[in-house]
Amino acid sequence: MKALTLISAFLGGAIVGCSAALLFAPEKGEDVRTKLCNILKKKGIKISDKEVDALVAELAGAEE
């Protein structure tokens, strides 16, 4: 396969994947973090915004 064809296929797939992710994402990340913080507070767990960000980063790293 030619290198240009391979690169074109990769870029095309990346564009389609990003577009699908944007279209099908249920909510913005900020909204999800807010909901997560509220749920934890209702359970009696006090957590700061920095701790939520660290938790999200850790969970995102675990999925890979």
Backbone as numpy.savetxt, mean C-alpha at the origin, in Angstrom:
# Nx Ny Nz CAx CAy CAz Cx Cy Cz
14.32 -12.86 -27.83 13.48 -11.69 -27.83 14.37 -10.45 -27.83
13.99 -9.49 -28.59 14.78 -8.26 -28.63 14.66 -7.52 -27.31
15.72 -6.83 -26.97 15.75 -6.10 -25.69 14.67 -5.02 -25.66
14.46 -4.34 -26.80 13.45 -3.28 -26.85 12.05 -3.85 -26.64
11.79 -5.02 -27.20 10.49 -5.67 -27.02 10.29 -6.06 -25.56
11.31 -6.57 -24.95 11.25 -6.97 -23.55 11.00 -5.77 -22.64
11.70 -4.69 -22.90 11.52 -3.47 -22.10 10.13 -2.90 -22.31
9.65 -2.91 -23.55 8.31 -2.40 -23.85 7.24 -3.23 -23.14
7.41 -4.54 -23.12 6.45 -5.42 -22.45 6.46 -5.16 -20.95
7.64 -4.99 -20.38 7.75 -4.72 -18.95 7.09 -3.39 -18.59
7.39 -2.35 -19.34 6.80 -1.03 -19.07 5.29 -1.05 -19.26
4.82 -1.73 -20.28 3.38 -1.85 -20.51 2.69 -2.55 -19.35
3.29 -3.63 -18.85 2.73 -4.35 -17.71 2.74 -3.51 -16.45
3.80 -2.75 -16.26 3.89 -1.88 -15.08 2.81 -0.80 -15.12
2.58 -0.23 -16.28 1.55 0.81 -16.43 0.17 0.23 -16.17
-0.10 -0.93 -16.74 -1.41 -1.57 -16.52 -1.59 -1.93 -15.04
-0.56 -2.45 -14.41 -0.63 -2.81 -12.99 -0.87 -1.61 -12.10
-0.17 -0.53 -12.35 -0.35 0.69 -11.55 -1.75 1.27 -11.75
-2.21 1.25 -12.97 -3.56 1.76 -13.25 -4.61 0.93 -12.54
-4.48 -0.38 -12.58 -5.44 -1.26 -11.90 -5.40 -1.03 -10.39
-4.22 -0.86 -9.83 -4.10 -0.62 -8.39 -4.80 0.68 -8.00
-4.63 1.71 -8.79 -5.29 2.98 -8.49 -6.80 2.89 -8.62
-7.26 2.15 -9.60 -8.71 2.03 -9.82 -9.39 1.18 -8.76
-8.72 0.12 -8.31 -9.36 -0.83 -7.42 -9.00 -0.65 -5.95
-8.17 0.31 -5.63 -7.84 0.56 -4.22 -9.09 1.05 -3.50
-9.45 0.40 -2.40 -10.70 0.76 -1.73 -10.68 2.14 -1.07
-9.57 2.51 -0.49 -9.47 3.79 0.22 -8.04 4.30 0.17
-7.91 5.59 0.50 -6.57 6.16 0.57 -5.86 5.61 1.80
-4.55 5.56 1.75 -3.75 5.05 2.86 -3.96 5.83 4.14
-4.13 7.14 4.01 -4.35 7.99 5.18 -5.65 7.61 5.88
-6.69 7.30 5.10 -7.97 6.90 5.69 -7.85 5.56 6.41
-7.10 4.65 5.82 -6.91 3.33 6.44 -6.15 3.47 7.76
-5.13 4.32 7.77 -4.36 4.55 9.00 -5.24 5.15 10.09
-6.11 6.09 9.71 -7.02 6.71 10.68 -7.97 5.67 11.27
-8.52 4.82 10.41 -9.42 3.77 10.89 -8.69 2.81 11.82
-7.47 2.45 11.44 -6.67 1.55 12.27 -6.43 2.17 13.64
-6.10 3.45 13.67 -5.85 4.15 14.93 -7.11 4.17 15.77
-8.25 4.45 15.17 -9.52 4.49 15.90 -9.89 3.13 16.48
-9.70 2.08 15.71 -10.01 0.73 16.18 -9.14 0.37 17.38
-7.86 0.68 17.29 -6.95 0.38 18.40 -7.31 1.19 19.64
-7.70 2.44 19.46 -8.08 3.28 20.60 -9.34 2.75 21.27
-10.29 2.24 20.49 -11.50 1.65 21.05 -11.18 0.40 21.88
-10.12 -0.31 21.49 -9.70 -1.50 22.23 -8.85 -1.15 23.45
-8.60 0.15 23.64 -7.82 0.58 24.80 -6.32 0.64 24.55
-5.93 0.55 23.30 -4.51 0.61 22.96 -4.18 2.02 22.49
-3.32 2.70 23.23 -2.93 4.05 22.84 -1.74 3.95 21.90
-1.86 4.59 20.74 -0.82 4.51 19.73 -0.68 5.85 19.04
0.55 6.25 18.78 0.79 7.53 18.12 0.80 7.33 16.60
0.76 8.45 15.88 0.80 8.39 14.42 2.10 7.77 13.92
3.20 8.07 14.60 4.49 7.51 14.21 4.50 5.99 14.38
3.87 5.53 15.45 3.81 4.08 15.69 2.93 3.40 14.66
1.86 4.05 14.25 1.00 3.49 13.20 1.77 3.41 11.90
2.51 4.47 11.57 3.32 4.45 10.35 4.36 3.33 10.38
4.98 3.13 11.54 5.97 2.05 11.67 5.31 0.69 11.53
4.11 0.53 12.09 3.38 -0.73 11.98 3.01 -1.01 10.53
2.53 0.00 9.83 2.16 -0.16 8.42 3.40 -0.53 7.60
4.51 0.12 7.86 5.74 -0.18 7.13 6.19 -1.61 7.41
6.05 -2.05 8.64 6.44 -3.41 8.99 5.53 -4.42 8.31
4.25 -4.16 8.30 3.30 -5.06 7.64 3.53 -5.10 6.13
3.82 -3.96 5.55 4.08 -3.90 4.12 5.35 -4.69 3.77
6.33 -4.63 4.64 7.57 -5.38 4.40 7.38 -6.87 4.55
6.44 -7.28 5.40 6.18 -8.71 5.63 5.48 -9.35 4.45
4.74 -8.55 3.65 4.00 -9.10 2.51 4.92 -9.44 1.36
6.07 -8.81 1.29 6.96 -9.01 0.14 7.71 -10.29 0.22
